[in-house]
Structure formats: structure tokens, C-alpha cells
Amino acid sequence: MSSFVDEVKLNVRGGDGGAGSVSFRREAHVPKGGPDGGDGGSGGSVWLEADRNVASLLAFRDHPHRRAANGAHGQGKKKHGARGEDLTVAVPEGTVVTDPDGEVLADLVHEGDRWLAAQGGQGGRGNARFLSNRRRAPSFAEQGEEGEERWLRLELKLMADVALVGFPNVGKSTLIARISAAKPKIADYPFTTLEPNLGVVRLDDGFEMVVADIPGLIEGASDGRGLGHRFLRHVERARVLCILVDLSPTADLDPGGQERVLEAELGAYRPELLERTRLVVGSRADLADPTGDGRAAFTGLQVSAVTGAGIATLVGRLAEAVRTARDEEVRPPGFVIHRPAAEGVSVEREADGTWRVVGRQAERAVALSDLTNPEALAFVQHRLSRLGVDRALARAGVVEGDVVRIGGFSFDYSDDASAPGR
């Protein structure tokens, strides 16, 4: 089973808020104690955070659900419920978060980048919060708000200093095994590598660089042929590209032809990749015929991962290119797209002819209240009126008897009772 996963679906849900308490003081010599119900605690939220110690999205493949803790219910004597703990979900650096429709929500590039994936529900208010001159003994409290829940798509784009790019079976896996401690699967047939491999190369002077063995590209990869898009996205963030061309007589194309095809695929996928620092290296030099078209026609650096020929020179050139790229680059930070919640209320006509009141405050006023309690129902009617729901319904053209929905509740509109009634 593969230990590297670079694309998964994730279900996140914030914790539910705790319910407020309905309670009254009960003390000796205090026959009519006032309300003292405490508030419920808010539910915890789910955060995604980039962590350099996480290498892939494997943890989400078989277990895609993540849920934060619920808030505790309020109690008498104005004891407020505890807040639910937030849940921080570690993801690899370079994780892109999108919604099911493909819209990008966040790009967590660097260690510590965080994004709020699911907001916890707000805790309900206890009956002590509804005490007023007109309401001396409120017999109702708010329920806790349900936490936000949604499906997300996570896509990993590797963060590497060097990406090894080449046709299948060109020797990339053997090379990365030679210059680092990585142990990729190696065999003499195309598409041995079906997942990227990362290796850390350490020089004698302490310099380190991360090299990624990108599975072999084929002509048409930029159009999605084979597994092209899955492989090509891991090249996007590499500082240096190392293009390996096969010098062996078994190669289908000569070194120049291989280079042209590979560069064409990179350019078709992301034109800016052609502006990236790149080294073109002849691979499998030990199999090349010195008098043939392969080795003789290639004038660049030639290496053999099997014999070690040219490896030290290659590592030195890659290190020099990486040092230069690090010094010159201004790496864009990760980003999070903030979409502020719309304020106020609006009324929309639905396909079935009913009306829907849209607005977080109006939806919360209905969802958190016990509408079977007459006192709570009267409070909701007053709250909706103050929010302007009555005026919005009248402006929208709602008439007597029309069905109006607010959140998960519906009621028949009446000029004198525009509040949930069923």
C-alpha cells in the first residue's frame, strides 16, 4: 500500500455549542429567587495548519472525518459551560485547500500557516440573560448552535529545492537513492515510480537541499495523459529543475528530442516553469555507446548513478543553483481567502414558490430558540421584527398565507404573526 498520498477529501465539523440553562435561585428565606441559568459554552473550531513534519496526506485517506469538541451546557447558579477545545489538523507544507467545486480557499505554504476550516457553534444563552423589567422570570433559554460542517479537497504540491524531471525509466529513482538516504522502488521497466520520492542531500559543509524524484513524464502529460497533472503539480514549487535525458541506446528519442518534449510539456502546463533555473543532464552514461548518437551527441554533464561517474559534479552544480535561487527568490507567502459573512437580512424566492429569509442573525434567532415555549416564541417574534424581517418580507411581496422559511423552520406568513409557527 502506498505511503504517499497527495490528494484526498476531508470532512470537517466544528463542535456544537452547549445549551443555556433554565434555572431559578432556590435558597432558604428567598421564596422568589430570580433566574440564574448559565450560558452554554461555544463549540471548538477545526483549523488546518501546515507542519513540516508531515510528509503526505496519508492520514486522511481512510479516515477523512475530523470533528472538534462540543461546548458544555450551562448550569444553575450562573455556571457557564466550558468551551469545546479547538482541533488543529496538521497538513504538509504546500497543501492547497479547495471546496468541492474546485474554488481555492487556502494555500498553506509555510510552517505554521493556519486556516479556519469549520467554525464551532455558538453556545446558547441561559435564562438569566433574558431578565428585563418586563420579563422578571424568563422560563426559556437558547439551544446551542450546531457547528459548521463541510467537505473539502486537499491537494499537496511538494516543496522541494530540486525536481528531477525525465521520461520513465531514465534513472531518476536510482539517482536520488545514490545522492540521498531515500529508498525508492527501483526496477528496469517504465513507471516503476508511481509516487514522488523526497530525498535530503547533505554536503560536507553542512548545506542541505531537498530533491524530489517526480514520476516519469510522457508526451501529452500537460493535457492529462497518463497521470500527467498529478505528477506535474509537484514541479510547480521546485526552485531548480534537473532534466534528465536518457543516453542509453534503448531510449526512444535522442537526447535533444527528449529535452524538447520535456520542456514543451513543462511550458504547456505552466509557462513560468521555463523561466526556472534548470540543468540538463545526461543519465545512464554507463549504458551509452560512446560512438553512437546518444552519448556522443550530448555535450552536457553525463552521469551514471550506478557507477557514480559525474555524481559529485552534479551534486555540486545543483547545490550552487539552489543557493543562488534561495538568495534571489522572494517566495510568496501562503494565503487564506476571507469571505466576511453578509450582514442584515434578505428574502429570496425559492423554486417551489416558498420564500426564504437569509441572514445569520435571523437564522440563529430561530434555530437557538425553543419555539414550543410561548414566551420564547414571543421573544423570537420581537427579535425578528427588530432585525427587519417584517419589512424585508413586505418589500419582497410576500402575501398572507405564503410559506416562509428561516433556517430549518417554516411558517405561514401573516401580517400580524410573522414568526415560526410549525
Secondary structure by P-SEA (a helix, b strand, c coil): cccccccbbbbbbcbbbbbbbbcccccccccccccbbbbbbbbbbbbbbbbcccccccccccccbbbbbbbbbbbcccbbbbccbbbbbbbccbbbbbcccccccccccccccccccbbbbbbbbccccccccccccccbbbcbbbcccbbbbbbbbbbccbbbbbcccccaaaaaaaacccccccccccccccbbbbbbbbcccbbbbbbbbcccccccccccccaaaaaaaaaccccbbbbbbbccccccccaaaaaaaaaaaaaaacccccccbbbbbbccccccccccccccccccbbbbcccccaaaaaaaaaaaaaaaaaaccccccbbbbbbccccbbbbbbccccbbbbbcaaaaaaaaacccccaaaaaaaaaaaaaaaaaaaaaaacccccbbbbcccbbbbbbcccccccc
